[in-house]
């Protein structure tokens, strides 16, 4: 993307790197990085949703209860993590803008990963007891 | 809560898999109920009782601690 002195963007994406000066090249790379980051984030989140909400072979009331308990567990873990992190930030100083963004993204992933891990662990334990 | 599902199931000559298939739940759920790790809903309890052809009171019983 070409940046002009008045801050207006000339075009959305221009891949003619050779013609860009250093500032515009940097902003170009930054934009591409941001787009890739956003796409990765939403793709990964979409994948997590598919894993989290995929039905078991026998989706009965016990599995639904385990699912609900896993939601509660994940919410609790997320809340504890946020409280501890906020205390750490308060004690050790402020986070930069990028680090703060990473922290919030991490918290979103933490919830879903905790949910999936607990759900599968409980179902795995039950399957093991069955054998 | 005390349950006599295992005893009643064996008495009526049902396997876990057969009972699970008729009631439309997984075998894991039957095992969890029999081992007192899961308390079924009223609907599921009634379905099991109906399948085994026994009154609900013969399957589940309240204990003093409940």
N, CA and C atoms of all chains as a GROMACS GRO file, in nm:
protein
  591
    1UNK      N    1   0.085  -0.120   0.000
    1UNK     CA    2   0.000   0.000   0.000
    1UNK      C    3   0.088   0.124   0.000
    2UNK      N    4   0.061   0.216  -0.087
    2UNK     CA    5   0.140   0.338  -0.092
    2UNK      C    6   0.084   0.440   0.005
    3UNK      N    7   0.173   0.494   0.086
    3UNK     CA    8   0.129   0.597   0.181
    3UNK      C    9   0.178   0.732   0.129
    4UNK      N   10   0.092   0.829   0.130
    4UNK     CA   11   0.130   0.963   0.087
    4UNK      C   12   0.138   1.055   0.208
    5UNK      N   13   0.193   1.173   0.184
    5UNK     CA   14   0.217   1.268   0.292
    5UNK      C   15   0.089   1.303   0.365
    6UNK      N   16  -0.022   1.311   0.292
    6UNK     CA   17  -0.148   1.345   0.357
    6UNK      C   18  -0.214   1.224   0.424
    7UNK      N   19  -0.147   1.107   0.420
    7UNK     CA   20  -0.197   0.989   0.490
    7UNK      C   21  -0.300   0.911   0.413
    8UNK      N   22  -0.333   0.953   0.292
    8UNK     CA   23  -0.433   0.880   0.214
    8UNK      C   24  -0.370   0.758   0.149
    9UNK      N   25  -0.443   0.652   0.136
    9UNK     CA   26  -0.392   0.531   0.072
    9UNK      C   27  -0.423   0.539  -0.076
   10UNK      N   28  -0.322   0.520  -0.156
   10UNK     CA   29  -0.341   0.530  -0.300
   10UNK      C   30  -0.412   0.406  -0.354
   11UNK      N   31  -0.365   0.288  -0.313
   11UNK     CA   32  -0.429   0.165  -0.358
   11UNK      C   33  -0.428   0.066  -0.241
   12UNK      N   34  -0.514  -0.034  -0.251
   12UNK     CA   35  -0.524  -0.130  -0.141
   12UNK      C   36  -0.395  -0.209  -0.127
   13UNK      N   37  -0.359  -0.282  -0.230
   13UNK     CA   38  -0.232  -0.355  -0.226
   13UNK      C   39  -0.158  -0.333  -0.358
   14UNK      N   40  -0.036  -0.290  -0.346
   14UNK     CA   41   0.045  -0.270  -0.466
   14UNK      C   42   0.173  -0.350  -0.446
   15UNK      N   43   0.195  -0.450  -0.530
   15UNK     CA   44   0.310  -0.538  -0.510
   15UNK      C   45   0.435  -0.491  -0.583
   16UNK      N   46   0.436  -0.368  -0.628
   16UNK     CA   47   0.555  -0.318  -0.696
   16UNK      C   48   0.654  -0.267  -0.592
   17UNK      N   49   0.718  -0.364  -0.521
   17UNK     CA   50   0.810  -0.328  -0.412
   17UNK      C   51   0.927  -0.241  -0.460
   18UNK      N   52   0.972  -0.270  -0.582
   18UNK     CA   53   1.089  -0.202  -0.632
   18UNK      C   54   1.072  -0.050  -0.641
   19UNK      N   55   0.948  -0.008  -0.661
   19UNK     CA   56   0.924   0.135  -0.679
   19UNK      C   57   0.901   0.208  -0.546
   20UNK      N   58   0.881   0.134  -0.437
   20UNK     CA   59   0.846   0.196  -0.310
   20UNK      C   60   0.971   0.248  -0.238
   21UNK      N   61   0.954   0.354  -0.164
   21UNK     CA   62   1.063   0.397  -0.077
   21UNK      C   63   1.054   0.317   0.053
   22UNK      N   64   1.150   0.336   0.145
   22UNK     CA   65   1.159   0.251   0.264
   22UNK      C   66   1.034   0.257   0.352
   23UNK      N   67   0.980   0.379   0.372
   23UNK     CA   68   0.862   0.394   0.458
   23UNK      C   69   0.742   0.320   0.404
   24UNK      N   70   0.719   0.339   0.274
   24UNK     CA   71   0.601   0.273   0.216
   24UNK      C   72   0.620   0.122   0.212
   25UNK      N   73   0.746   0.078   0.192
   25UNK     CA   74   0.774  -0.066   0.192
   25UNK      C   75   0.744  -0.126   0.330
   26UNK      N   76   0.784  -0.054   0.433
   26UNK     CA   77   0.760  -0.100   0.570
   26UNK      C   78   0.611  -0.110   0.599
   27UNK      N   79   0.539  -0.003   0.557
   27UNK     CA   80   0.395  -0.004   0.582
   27UNK      C   81   0.326  -0.113   0.501
   28UNK      N   82   0.384  -0.139   0.383
   28UNK     CA   83   0.332  -0.247   0.298
   28UNK      C   84   0.346  -0.381   0.370
   29UNK      N   85   0.466  -0.408   0.419
   29UNK     CA   86   0.491  -0.533   0.492
   29UNK      C   87   0.400  -0.542   0.615
   30UNK      N   88   0.385  -0.429   0.683
   30UNK     CA   89   0.303  -0.426   0.804
   30UNK      C   90   0.159  -0.464   0.771
   31UNK      N   91   0.106  -0.407   0.662
   31UNK     CA   92  -0.032  -0.436   0.622
   31UNK      C   93  -0.049  -0.584   0.588
   32UNK      N   94   0.048  -0.638   0.511
   32UNK     CA   95   0.041  -0.780   0.474
   32UNK      C   96   0.045  -0.867   0.600
   33UNK      N   97   0.133  -0.830   0.695
   33UNK     CA   98   0.143  -0.905   0.821
   33UNK      C   99   0.012  -0.902   0.897
   34UNK      N  100  -0.049  -0.782   0.902
   34UNK     CA  101  -0.175  -0.768   0.975
   34UNK      C  102  -0.284  -0.853   0.910
   35UNK      N  103  -0.290  -0.849   0.776
   35UNK     CA  104  -0.393  -0.928   0.705
   35UNK      C  105  -0.371  -1.078   0.732
   36UNK      N  106  -0.244  -1.123   0.723
   36UNK     CA  107  -0.215  -1.265   0.748
   36UNK      C  108  -0.250  -1.301   0.892
   37UNK      N  109  -0.216  -1.212   0.985
   37UNK     CA  110  -0.247  -1.236   1.127
   37UNK      C  111  -0.396  -1.249   1.151
   38UNK      N  112  -0.473  -1.157   1.093
   38UNK     CA  113  -0.619  -1.159   1.112
   38UNK      C  114  -0.679  -1.286   1.050
   39UNK      N  115  -0.632  -1.319   0.928
   39UNK     CA  116  -0.683  -1.440   0.862
   39UNK      C  117  -0.650  -1.565   0.944
   40UNK      N  118  -0.526  -1.571   0.997
   40UNK     CA  119  -0.484  -1.687   1.078
   40UNK      C  120  -0.570  -1.697   1.202
   41UNK      N  121  -0.591  -1.584   1.267
   41UNK     CA  122  -0.669  -1.582   1.391
   41UNK      C  123  -0.810  -1.636   1.368
   42UNK      N  124  -0.877  -1.582   1.266
   42UNK     CA  125  -1.016  -1.624   1.242
   42UNK      C  126  -1.025  -1.766   1.188
   43UNK      N  127  -0.923  -1.808   1.111
   43UNK     CA  128  -0.922  -1.946   1.062
   43UNK      C  129  -0.907  -2.043   1.177
   44UNK      N  130  -0.812  -2.012   1.265
   44UNK     CA  131  -0.787  -2.098   1.380
   44UNK      C  132  -0.910  -2.102   1.471
   45UNK      N  133  -0.970  -1.985   1.492
   45UNK     CA  134  -1.090  -1.977   1.576
   45UNK      C  135  -1.204  -2.058   1.513
   46UNK      N  136  -1.218  -2.048   1.381
   46UNK     CA  137  -1.321  -2.126   1.310
   46UNK      C  138  -1.297  -2.275   1.328
   47UNK      N  139  -1.170  -2.315   1.315
   47UNK     CA  140  -1.135  -2.456   1.334
   47UNK      C  141  -1.168  -2.504   1.474
   48UNK      N  142  -1.138  -2.419   1.572
   48UNK     CA  143  -1.168  -2.453   1.712
   48UNK      C  144  -1.319  -2.471   1.731
   49UNK      N  145  -1.399  -2.383   1.669
   49UNK     CA  146  -1.545  -2.395   1.680
   49UNK      C  147  -1.592  -2.530   1.625
   50UNK      N  148  -1.536  -2.568   1.512
   50UNK     CA  149  -1.575  -2.696   1.453
   50UNK      C  150  -1.543  -2.811   1.547
   51UNK      N  151  -1.424  -2.807   1.608
   51UNK     CA  152  -1.383  -2.914   1.700
   51UNK      C  153  -1.472  -2.913   1.825
   52UNK      N  154  -1.498  -2.792   1.876
   52UNK     CA  155  -1.572  -2.780   2.002
   52UNK      C  156  -1.718  -2.823   1.988
   53UNK      N  157  -1.779  -2.790   1.874
   53UNK     CA  158  -1.922  -2.817   1.860
   53UNK      C  159  -1.954  -2.939   1.775
   54UNK      N  160  -1.852  -3.015   1.736
   54UNK     CA  161  -1.880  -3.137   1.662
   54UNK      C  162  -1.945  -3.238   1.756
   55UNK      N  163  -2.044  -3.310   1.705
   55UNK     CA  164  -2.119  -3.402   1.791
   55UNK      C  165  -2.043  -3.532   1.809
   56UNK      N  166  -2.062  -3.592   1.924
   56UNK     CA  167  -2.005  -3.725   1.949
   56UNK      C  168  -2.090  -3.828   1.874
   57UNK      N  169  -2.041  -3.951   1.868
   57UNK     CA  170  -2.117  -4.055   1.798
   57UNK      C  171  -2.253  -4.076   1.865
   58UNK      N  172  -2.251  -4.085   1.998
   58UNK     CA  173  -2.377  -4.093   2.073
   58UNK      C  174  -2.390  -3.966   2.155
   59UNK      N  175  -2.455  -3.868   2.100
   59UNK     CA  176  -2.469  -3.740   2.171
   59UNK      C  177  -2.591  -3.750   2.263
   60UNK      N  178  -2.572  -3.808   2.380
   60UNK     CA  179  -2.684  -3.822   2.472
   60UNK      C  180  -2.675  -3.719   2.585
   61UNK      N  181  -2.762  -3.734   2.684
   61UNK     CA  182  -2.770  -3.630   2.788
   61UNK      C  183  -2.645  -3.624   2.875
   62UNK      N  184  -2.575  -3.736   2.890
   62UNK     CA  185  -2.453  -3.733   2.971
   62UNK      C  186  -2.343  -3.650   2.902
   63UNK      N  187  -2.332  -3.668   2.771
   63UNK     CA  188  -2.232  -3.591   2.694
   63UNK      C  189  -2.267  -3.442   2.701
   64UNK      N  190  -2.399  -3.413   2.694
   64UNK     CA  191  -2.441  -3.272   2.704
   64UNK      C  192  -2.404  -3.214   2.840
   65UNK      N  193  -2.418  -3.294   2.943
   65UNK     CA  194  -2.383  -3.246   3.077
   65UNK      C  195  -2.231  -3.224   3.089
   66UNK      N  196  -2.154  -3.318   3.036
   66UNK     CA  197  -2.008  -3.303   3.037
   66UNK      C  198  -1.967  -3.177   2.960
   67UNK      N  199  -2.038  -3.152   2.848
   67UNK     CA  200  -2.011  -3.033   2.768
   67UNK      C  201  -2.038  -2.906   2.850
   68UNK      N  202  -2.150  -2.907   2.921
   68UNK     CA  203  -2.186  -2.791   3.002
   68UNK      C  204  -2.084  -2.768   3.114
   69UNK      N  205  -2.045  -2.878   3.179
   69UNK     CA  206  -1.946  -2.867   3.287
   69UNK      C  207  -1.812  -2.817   3.233
   70UNK      N  208  -1.779  -2.860   3.111
   70UNK     CA  209  -1.654  -2.815   3.049
   70UNK      C  210  -1.657  -2.665   3.020
   71UNK      N  211  -1.775  -2.617   2.980
   71UNK     CA  212  -1.793  -2.472   2.958
   71UNK      C  213  -1.767  -2.396   3.088
   72UNK      N  214  -1.825  -2.447   3.196
   72UNK     CA  215  -1.807  -2.382   3.326
   72UNK      C  216  -1.661  -2.384   3.367
   73UNK      N  217  -1.596  -2.498   3.346
   73UNK     CA  218  -1.455  -2.513   3.381
   73UNK      C  219  -1.370  -2.414   3.301
   74UNK      N  220  -1.396  -2.406   3.170
   74UNK     CA  221  -1.318  -2.318   3.082
   74UNK      C  222  -1.338  -2.171   3.122
   75UNK      N  223  -1.463  -2.137   3.155
   75UNK     CA  224  -1.492  -1.998   3.196
   75UNK      C  225  -1.418  -1.965   3.325
   76UNK      N  226  -1.415  -2.062   3.417
   76UNK     CA  227  -1.347  -2.041   3.545
   76UNK      C  228  -1.196  -2.022   3.524
   77UNK      N  229  -1.138  -2.109   3.441
   77UNK     CA  230  -0.993  -2.100   3.412
   77UNK      C  231  -0.961  -1.965   3.347
   78UNK      N  232  -1.047  -1.923   3.254
   78UNK     CA  233  -1.024  -1.796   3.185
   78UNK      C  234  -1.031  -1.679   3.283
   79UNK      N  235  -1.131  -1.685   3.372
   79UNK     CA  236  -1.146  -1.576   3.469
   79UNK      C  237  -1.026  -1.567   3.563
   80UNK      N  238  -0.982  -1.685   3.612
   80UNK     CA  239  -0.865  -1.688   3.702
   80UNK      C  240  -0.741  -1.635   3.629
   81UNK      N  241  -0.726  -1.679   3.503
   81UNK     CA  242  -0.610  -1.636   3.423
   81UNK      C  243  -0.612  -1.484   3.402
   82UNK      N  244  -0.731  -1.429   3.374
   82UNK     CA  245  -0.741  -1.284   3.352
   82UNK      C  246  -0.707  -1.209   3.480
   83UNK      N  247  -0.759  -1.257   3.594
   83UNK     CA  248  -0.733  -1.190   3.722
   83UNK      C  249  -0.584  -1.191   3.754
   84UNK      N  250  -0.522  -1.312   3.740
   84UNK     CA  251  -0.378  -1.324   3.770
   84UNK      C  252  -0.296  -1.234   3.676
   85UNK      N  253  -0.332  -1.236   3.548
   85UNK     CA  254  -0.259  -1.155   3.449
   85UNK      C  255  -0.273  -1.006   3.480
   86UNK      N  256  -0.395  -0.964   3.517
   86UNK     CA  257  -0.416  -0.822   3.548
   86UNK      C  258  -0.333  -0.780   3.670
   87UNK      N  259  -0.326  -0.870   3.769
   87UNK     CA  260  -0.244  -0.839   3.888
   87UNK      C  261  -0.097  -0.827   3.848
   88UNK      N  262  -0.050  -0.921   3.762
   88UNK     CA  263   0.089  -0.918   3.715
   88UNK      C  264   0.117  -0.789   3.638
   89UNK      N  265   0.022  -0.750   3.552
   89UNK     CA  266   0.040  -0.626   3.473
   89UNK      C  267   0.046  -0.507   3.567
   90UNK      N  268  -0.041  -0.509   3.668
   90UNK     CA  269  -0.045  -0.399   3.765
   90UNK      C  270   0.086  -0.389   3.844
   91UNK      N  271   0.143  -0.508   3.878
   91UNK     CA  272   0.266  -0.508   3.957
   91UNK      C  273   0.388  -0.476   3.871
   92UNK      N  274   0.400  -0.546   3.758
   92UNK     CA  275   0.523  -0.536   3.678
   92UNK      C  276   0.521  -0.427   3.571
   93UNK      N  277   0.416  -0.352   3.563
   93UNK     CA  278   0.413  -0.241   3.467
   93UNK      C  279   0.318  -0.264   3.352
   94UNK      N  280   0.300  -0.161   3.274
   94UNK     CA  281   0.201  -0.167   3.166
   94UNK      C  282   0.252  -0.247   3.047
   95UNK      N  283   0.159  -0.304   2.974
   95UNK     CA  284   0.193  -0.376   2.851
   95UNK      C  285   0.185  -0.279   2.735
   96UNK      N  286   0.264  -0.308   2.632
   96UNK     CA  287   0.252  -0.230   2.509
   96UNK      C  288   0.124  -0.267   2.437
   97UNK      N  289   0.094  -0.191   2.331
   97UNK     CA  290  -0.032  -0.215   2.258
   97UNK      C  291  -0.036  -0.356   2.197
   98UNK      N  292   0.078  -0.396   2.137
   98UNK     CA  293   0.085  -0.528   2.073
   98UNK      C  294   0.074  -0.641   2.174
   99UNK      N  295   0.142  -0.625   2.287
   99UNK     CA  296   0.139  -0.729   2.391
   99UNK      C  297  -0.001  -0.742   2.450
  100UNK      N  298  -0.068  -0.630   2.466
  100UNK     CA  299  -0.205  -0.631   2.519
  100UNK      C  300  -0.298  -0.705   2.423
  101UNK      N  301  -0.280  -0.681   2.294
  101UNK     CA  302  -0.360  -0.748   2.192
  101UNK      C  303  -0.335  -0.899   2.197
  102UNK      N  304  -0.206  -0.937   2.207
  102UNK     CA  305  -0.170  -1.079   2.216
  102UNK      C  306  -0.232  -1.143   2.340
  103UNK      N  307  -0.233  -1.068   2.450
  103UNK     CA  308  -0.289  -1.116   2.576
  103UNK      C  309  -0.439  -1.148   2.559
  104UNK      N  310  -0.513  -1.058   2.494
  104UNK     CA  311  -0.656  -1.081   2.475
  104UNK      C  312  -0.683  -1.197   2.377
  105UNK      N  313  -0.600  -1.205   2.274
  105UNK     CA  314  -0.614  -1.317   2.180
  105UNK      C  315  -0.587  -1.450   2.253
  106UNK      N  316  -0.482  -1.447   2.336
  106UNK     CA  317  -0.448  -1.566   2.416
  106UNK      C  318  -0.562  -1.608   2.507
  107UNK      N  319  -0.629  -1.510   2.566
  107UNK     CA  320  -0.741  -1.540   2.657
  107UNK      C  321  -0.857  -1.605   2.581
  108UNK      N  322  -0.882  -1.556   2.458
  108UNK     CA  323  -0.989  -1.616   2.377
  108UNK      C  324  -0.956  -1.762   2.346
  109UNK      N  325  -0.830  -1.787   2.305
  109UNK     CA  326  -0.790  -1.924   2.272
  109UNK      C  327  -0.790  -2.011   2.398
  110UNK      N  328  -0.748  -1.954   2.509
  110UNK     CA  329  -0.740  -2.030   2.634
  110UNK      C  330  -0.875  -2.091   2.669
  111UNK      N  331  -0.982  -2.012   2.654
  111UNK     CA  332  -1.116  -2.060   2.686
  111UNK      C  333  -1.151  -2.184   2.605
  112UNK      N  334  -1.134  -2.172   2.472
  112UNK     CA  335  -1.174  -2.283   2.386
  112UNK      C  336  -1.083  -2.403   2.401
  113UNK      N  337  -0.954  -2.380   2.420
  113UNK     CA  338  -0.862  -2.493   2.436
  113UNK      C  339  -0.891  -2.568   2.566
  114UNK      N  340  -0.920  -2.492   2.674
  114UNK     CA  341  -0.956  -2.556   2.802
  114UNK      C  342  -1.082  -2.640   2.785
  115UNK      N  343  -1.180  -2.581   2.715
  115UNK     CA  344  -1.308  -2.650   2.693
  115UNK      C  345  -1.286  -2.782   2.619
  116UNK      N  346  -1.212  -2.776   2.508
  116UNK     CA  347  -1.190  -2.895   2.426
  116UNK      C  348  -1.110  -3.000   2.503
  117UNK      N  349  -1.005  -2.955   2.573
  117UNK     CA  350  -0.919  -3.048   2.647
  117UNK      C  351  -0.999  -3.121   2.756
  118UNK      N  352  -1.077  -3.046   2.833
  118UNK     CA  353  -1.151  -3.109   2.942
  118UNK      C  354  -1.257  -3.205   2.888
  119UNK      N  355  -1.330  -3.161   2.788
  119UNK     CA  356  -1.436  -3.246   2.729
  119UNK      C  357  -1.378  -3.378   2.680
  120UNK      N  358  -1.270  -3.370   2.604
  120UNK     CA  359  -1.212  -3.492   2.549
  120UNK      C  360  -1.147  -3.578   2.656
  121UNK      N  361  -1.089  -3.512   2.758
  121UNK     CA  362  -1.028  -3.588   2.867
  121UNK      C  363  -1.134  -3.670   2.941
  122UNK      N  364  -1.247  -3.605   2.976
  122UNK     CA  365  -1.353  -3.675   3.049
  122UNK      C  366  -1.410  -3.789   2.966
  123UNK      N  367  -1.436  -3.763   2.838
  123UNK     CA  368  -1.490  -3.869   2.751
  123UNK      C  369  -1.389  -3.982   2.733
  124UNK      N  370  -1.260  -3.947   2.726
  124UNK     CA  371  -1.154  -4.048   2.714
  124UNK      C  372  -1.147  -4.134   2.839
  125UNK      N  373  -1.158  -4.069   2.956
  125UNK     CA  374  -1.154  -4.143   3.084
  125UNK      C  375  -1.272  -4.241   3.091
  126UNK      N  376  -1.390  -4.196   3.048
  126UNK     CA  377  -1.508  -4.283   3.052
  126UNK      C  378  -1.490  -4.402   2.958
  127UNK      N  379  -1.433  -4.375   2.843
  127UNK     CA  380  -1.410  -4.482   2.746
  127UNK      C  381  -1.308  -4.583   2.800
  128UNK      N  382  -1.211  -4.531   2.874
  128UNK     CA  383  -1.107  -4.616   2.932
  128UNK      C  384  -1.167  -4.706   3.041
  129UNK      N  385  -1.256  -4.647   3.122
  129UNK     CA  386  -1.320  -4.724   3.228
  129UNK      C  387  -1.410  -4.834   3.171
  130UNK      N  388  -1.462  -4.804   3.053
  130UNK     CA  389  -1.552  -4.900   2.990
  130UNK      C  390  -1.478  -5.027   2.950
  131UNK      N  391  -1.350  -5.011   2.910
  131UNK     CA  392  -1.273  -5.126   2.857
  131UNK      C  393  -1.227  -5.221   2.966
  132UNK      N  394  -2.812  -4.126   4.614
  132UNK     CA  395  -2.921  -4.206   4.557
  132UNK      C  396  -2.868  -4.345   4.521
  133UNK      N  397  -2.944  -4.444   4.562
  133UNK     CA  398  -2.904  -4.583   4.533
  133UNK      C  399  -2.974  -4.629   4.405
  134UNK      N  400  -2.901  -4.694   4.319
  134UNK     CA  401  -2.971  -4.747   4.201
  134UNK      C  402  -2.944  -4.897   4.184
  135UNK      N  403  -3.044  -4.964   4.134
  135UNK     CA  404  -3.034  -5.110   4.116
  135UNK      C  405  -3.040  -5.146   3.968
  136UNK      N  406  -2.988  -5.057   3.887
  136UNK     CA  407  -2.997  -5.078   3.742
  136UNK      C  408  -2.926  -5.206   3.698
  137UNK      N  409  -2.805  -5.225   3.752
  137UNK     CA  410  -2.727  -5.341   3.708
  137UNK      C  411  -2.800  -5.472   3.743
  138UNK      N  412  -2.849  -5.477   3.868
  138UNK     CA  413  -2.918  -5.599   3.914
  138UNK      C  414  -3.044  -5.623   3.831
  139UNK      N  415  -3.119  -5.517   3.809
  139UNK     CA  416  -3.245  -5.533   3.734
  139UNK      C  417  -3.218  -5.567   3.587
  140UNK      N  418  -3.112  -5.508   3.534
  140UNK     CA  419  -3.078  -5.536   3.393
  140UNK      C  420  -3.038  -5.683   3.374
  141UNK      N  421  -2.957  -5.731   3.468
  141UNK     CA  422  -2.913  -5.872   3.459
  141UNK      C  423  -3.034  -5.966   3.480
  142UNK      N  424  -3.121  -5.924   3.574
  142UNK     CA  425  -3.242  -6.004   3.603
  142UNK      C  426  -3.330  -6.017   3.478
  143UNK      N  427  -3.338  -5.906   3.404
  143UNK     CA  428  -3.424  -5.907   3.283
  143UNK      C  429  -3.348  -5.954   3.158
  144UNK      N  430  -3.223  -5.996   3.181
  144UNK     CA  431  -3.138  -6.052   3.075
  144UNK      C  432  -3.113  -5.955   2.958
  145UNK      N  433  -3.080  -5.835   2.994
  145UNK     CA  434  -3.040  -5.735   2.895
  145UNK      C  435  -2.889  -5.715   2.907
  146UNK      N  436  -2.822  -5.697   2.794
  146UNK     CA  437  -2.682  -5.654   2.802
  146UNK      C  438  -2.680  -5.501   2.804
  147UNK      N  439  -2.566  -5.447   2.842
  147UNK     CA  440  -2.554  -5.300   2.844
  147UNK      C  441  -2.577  -5.243   2.704
  148UNK      N  442  -2.520  -5.309   2.606
  148UNK     CA  443  -2.532  -5.259   2.468
  148UNK      C  444  -2.677  -5.263   2.420
  149UNK      N  445  -2.747  -5.371   2.455
  149UNK     CA  446  -2.889  -5.383   2.413
  149UNK      C  447  -2.973  -5.273   2.476
  150UNK      N  448  -2.955  -5.256   2.606
  150UNK     CA  449  -3.033  -5.153   2.678
  150UNK      C  450  -3.003  -5.014   2.623
  151UNK      N  451  -2.873  -4.991   2.598
  151UNK     CA  452  -2.832  -4.860   2.544
  151UNK      C  453  -2.895  -4.834   2.408
  152UNK      N  454  -2.899  -4.936   2.327
  152UNK     CA  455  -2.955  -4.921   2.192
  152UNK      C  456  -3.106  -4.894   2.198
  153UNK      N  457  -3.176  -4.965   2.286
  153UNK     CA  458  -3.322  -4.947   2.295
  153UNK      C  459  -3.355  -4.806   2.347
  154UNK      N  460  -3.280  -4.764   2.449
  154UNK     CA  461  -3.309  -4.633   2.511
  154UNK      C  462  -3.248  -4.519   2.430
  155UNK      N  463  -3.166  -4.555   2.332
  155UNK     CA  464  -3.102  -4.456   2.243
  155UNK      C  465  -3.000  -4.368   2.317
  156UNK      N  466  -2.916  -4.432   2.395
  156UNK     CA  467  -2.804  -4.363   2.460
  156UNK      C  468  -2.678  -4.447   2.438
  157UNK      N  469  -2.563  -4.396   2.483
  157UNK     CA  470  -2.439  -4.471   2.464
  157UNK      C  471  -2.420  -4.572   2.577
  158UNK      N  472  -2.336  -4.670   2.550
  158UNK     CA  473  -2.307  -4.771   2.654
  158UNK      C  474  -2.232  -4.708   2.771
  159UNK      N  475  -2.154  -4.606   2.738
  159UNK     CA  476  -2.082  -4.534   2.844
  159UNK      C  477  -2.178  -4.477   2.947
  160UNK      N  478  -2.291  -4.428   2.899
  160UNK     CA  479  -2.390  -4.368   2.990
  160UNK      C  480  -2.448  -4.474   3.082
  161UNK      N  481  -2.477  -4.591   3.026
  161UNK     CA  482  -2.530  -4.702   3.109
  161UNK      C  483  -2.427  -4.738   3.217
  162UNK      N  484  -2.300  -4.747   3.176
  162UNK     CA  485  -2.194  -4.781   3.272
  162UNK      C  486  -2.184  -4.674   3.380
  163UNK      N  487  -2.190  -4.548   3.337
  163UNK     CA  488  -2.180  -4.437   3.435
  163UNK      C  489  -2.297  -4.440   3.534
  164UNK      N  490  -2.417  -4.475   3.485
  164UNK     CA  491  -2.532  -4.482   3.576
  164UNK      C  492  -2.514  -4.599   3.674
  165UNK      N  493  -2.471  -4.711   3.620
  165UNK     CA  494  -2.455  -4.831   3.705
  165UNK      C  495  -2.348  -4.811   3.813
  166UNK      N  496  -2.247  -4.735   3.779
  166UNK     CA  497  -2.139  -4.713   3.877
  166UNK      C  498  -2.160  -4.585   3.959
  167UNK      N  499  -2.279  -4.530   3.949
  167UNK     CA  500  -2.318  -4.411   4.029
  167UNK      C  501  -2.236  -4.286   3.997
  168UNK      N  502  -2.179  -4.281   3.878
  168UNK     CA  503  -2.103  -4.161   3.840
  168UNK      C  504  -2.192  -4.058   3.771
  169UNK      N  505  -2.307  -4.102   3.727
  169UNK     CA  506  -2.399  -4.010   3.660
  169UNK      C  507  -2.542  -4.039   3.703
  170UNK      N  508  -2.614  -3.932   3.740
  170UNK     CA  509  -2.754  -3.945   3.777
  170UNK      C  510  -2.839  -3.906   3.655
  171UNK      N  511  -2.917  -4.001   3.604
  171UNK     CA  512  -2.993  -3.970   3.481
  171UNK      C  513  -3.110  -3.877   3.506
  172UNK      N  514  -3.158  -3.817   3.397
  172UNK     CA  515  -3.275  -3.729   3.408
  172UNK      C  516  -3.402  -3.814   3.431
  173UNK      N  517  -3.509  -3.748   3.466
  173UNK     CA  518  -3.636  -3.819   3.491
  173UNK      C  519  -3.680  -3.891   3.362
  174UNK      N  520  -3.664  -3.821   3.251
  174UNK     CA  521  -3.706  -3.878   3.122
  174UNK      C  522  -3.631  -4.008   3.092
  175UNK      N  523  -3.499  -4.002   3.109
  175UNK     CA  524  -3.418  -4.121   3.080
  175UNK      C  525  -3.450  -4.233   3.179
  176UNK      N  526  -3.468  -4.198   3.306
  176UNK     CA  527  -3.502  -4.298   3.408
  176UNK      C  528  -3.633  -4.368   3.372
  177UNK      N  529  -3.731  -4.290   3.330
  177UNK     CA  530  -3.861  -4.348   3.293
  177UNK      C  531  -3.847  -4.439   3.171
  178UNK      N  532  -3.764  -4.396   3.077
  178UNK     CA  533  -3.742  -4.479   2.957
  178UNK      C  534  -3.679  -4.613   2.994
  179UNK      N  535  -3.579  -4.608   3.083
  179UNK     CA  536  -3.511  -4.731   3.125
  179UNK      C  537  -3.610  -4.822   3.199
  180UNK      N  538  -3.687  -4.762   3.289
  180UNK     CA  539  -3.784  -4.839   3.367
  180UNK      C  540  -3.887  -4.904   3.274
  181UNK      N  541  -3.929  -4.828   3.174
  181UNK     CA  542  -4.029  -4.881   3.080
  181UNK      C  543  -3.970  -4.996   2.998
  182UNK      N  544  -3.843  -4.980   2.957
  182UNK     CA  545  -3.777  -5.085   2.880
  182UNK      C  546  -3.762  -5.213   2.961
  183UNK      N  547  -3.726  -5.195   3.089
  183UNK     CA  548  -3.707  -5.313   3.175
  183UNK      C  549  -3.840  -5.364   3.231
  184UNK      N  550  -3.945  -5.286   3.205
  184UNK     CA  551  -4.081  -5.323   3.248
  184UNK      C  552  -4.090  -5.337   3.401
  185UNK      N  553  -4.039  -5.240   3.470
  185UNK     CA  554  -4.044  -5.237   3.617
  185UNK      C  555  -4.081  -5.095   3.662
  186UNK      N  556  -4.137  -5.079   3.782
  186UNK     CA  557  -4.164  -4.942   3.831
  186UNK      C  558  -4.033  -4.869   3.861
  187UNK      N  559  -4.039  -4.737   3.851
  187UNK     CA  560  -3.920  -4.655   3.871
  187UNK      C  561  -3.859  -4.672   4.010
  188UNK      N  562  -3.946  -4.695   4.108
  188UNK     CA  563  -3.899  -4.711   4.247
  188UNK      C  564  -3.809  -4.833   4.263
  189UNK      N  565  -3.827  -4.932   4.174
  189UNK     CA  566  -3.742  -5.052   4.182
  189UNK      C  567  -3.603  -5.025   4.127
  190UNK      N  568  -3.590  -4.918   4.050
  190UNK     CA  569  -3.460  -4.885   3.990
  190UNK      C  570  -3.379  -4.789   4.079
  191UNK      N  571  -3.446  -4.686   4.124
  191UNK     CA  572  -3.377  -4.582   4.203
  191UNK      C  573  -3.444  -4.565   4.338
  192UNK      N  574  -3.359  -4.540   4.436
  192UNK     CA  575  -3.414  -4.523   4.572
  192UNK      C  576  -3.336  -4.412   4.644
  193UNK      N  577  -3.410  -4.328   4.714
  193UNK     CA  578  -3.345  -4.220   4.789
  193UNK      C  579  -3.279  -4.276   4.915
  194UNK      N  580  -3.162  -4.223   4.946
  194UNK     CA  581  -3.096  -4.263   5.069
  194UNK      C  582  -3.121  -4.156   5.175
  195UNK      N  583  -3.089  -4.188   5.300
  195UNK     CA  584  -3.111  -4.091   5.408
  195UNK      C  585  -3.031  -3.962   5.390
  196UNK      N  586  -2.913  -3.978   5.328
  196UNK     CA  587  -2.825  -3.862   5.308
  196UNK      C  588  -2.876  -3.768   5.199
  197UNK      N  589  -2.968  -3.812   5.114
  197UNK     CA  590  -3.019  -3.729   5.004
  197UNK      C  591  -3.119  -3.624   5.054
   0.00000   0.00000   0.00000
